[in-house]
Amino acid sequence: MPALTGLRFWLAVWVILHHISNKGMMLEAWSNSLPAPLSRFMHSGFLAVQTFFVLSGFVLARTYAQTRWNGQSLGRMRVTQIRPRAVLFTIEEFGLSRQDSLVWTDTLKVRN
């Protein structure tokens, strides 16, 4: 599994490069100055997303394949692992943790 983790890392780097080298982004000029095959490679980062998700699903399936789930263990896992992240994300996105929330600042502008 370490080899898949390494591959997933490079796929994530590819996605990040794809995002910051698109039109209007900070590496646009640099990516356009690259040789055509390398520039096309960077601009096709959407392929890395699909591959990353497939590999992640495989890693998760292998990790939890031996786990016997019942209602209590599944509920415990959801409460201890998933719910805290969901609560923190909700607090951040609705601007309760700070005034300049990432998404809602422009949406919830107060009009005078």
N, C-alpha and C positions, 0 to 999 in steps of 0.2 A: 503493500500500500504506500510506502514512502515515495516510490516512483510516480504514482498517480498524484500524490500531494504536490510533488515538484512540478509535474505537468500542469496541474491546476493553478499553481503560482504563476507560471509563465503565461497561461491563458488569461489570468487576471491582469497581468502587466500589459498584455496585448490589448485588452479592452480599454484600459486606462489610456494607453497611447492613442487608440482609436478616438476616444472622446476628446483628448486635448489637442489633437492634430486636425480636427475637422474645421470647416469654414468658420472663420471668426474666432477661433480659439487661439491660445497662446503659442502653440507649435505649428500653426498652419504654414507659415512661410518656410520653416525648416523642413517640414514634411514634403512640401512641394518642390524643394530643392534636391530631394533625394532622387536616386535613379528610379525610373518608372516602376520596375517590378517591386522594389522596396516600398515605394509610396502606395502602390495598389495593395500590398500586403497590410500596411498600417491602416488603410481605409476599409479593410474588410474585417474589422474586429467583431462584427456581428456574428461571424462564424465561431469565434472564440466563446461567445456567450452560450451558444447552443451546446458546444462541446463541453464547456465547463459544467453546465447543468446536467448533462448526461453522466459525466464522470462523478459529479457530486452525488447523484442518485445512486450510482453503483457503489460508491464508498459508503454511503449511509446504509444501503441495503446489506452490504457485507458486515458492517459494524453491528447492526441490530438483528442479523439473521439468527443468532443463537438465543436471543432474548425471548422469553415467553411472556406475552402480554396478557394481562387480565384487566378488568376495569380499574382496580386499585392502582396497579403499577403504571398504567397509562395515565391515569389522573394525576398521580404523584409527579410523573415526568412533565406533564403539561404545566402543572402549578410551579414546579421548581425551575424549569428551563425556559418555557415559552412565555408564560404570563408576565414575568418581570420585564422582559424585553418589550412586550407589547405595551405595557403600562408606561414605561419610560419613553417609548416612541410617541405614544399618544400625548403625553405631557409636553414633550418637545414640540410636536407639530401643532398643537393648539396654543402654543405660546405661553403656557403656564410656567415654564422654567425660566424664560427670559423674554424681554420685550421684542427682540428682533428675531423671531422664529424664522427658520429657513424658508418655509413654504408660505406661511400665512401672512407675512408682513405686507406684501402687495395686495393680497386679497382682502384683508380686514382693515384697510386704511380708514381712519376716522375722517369723516367729511365735516368741514366747518360750514 
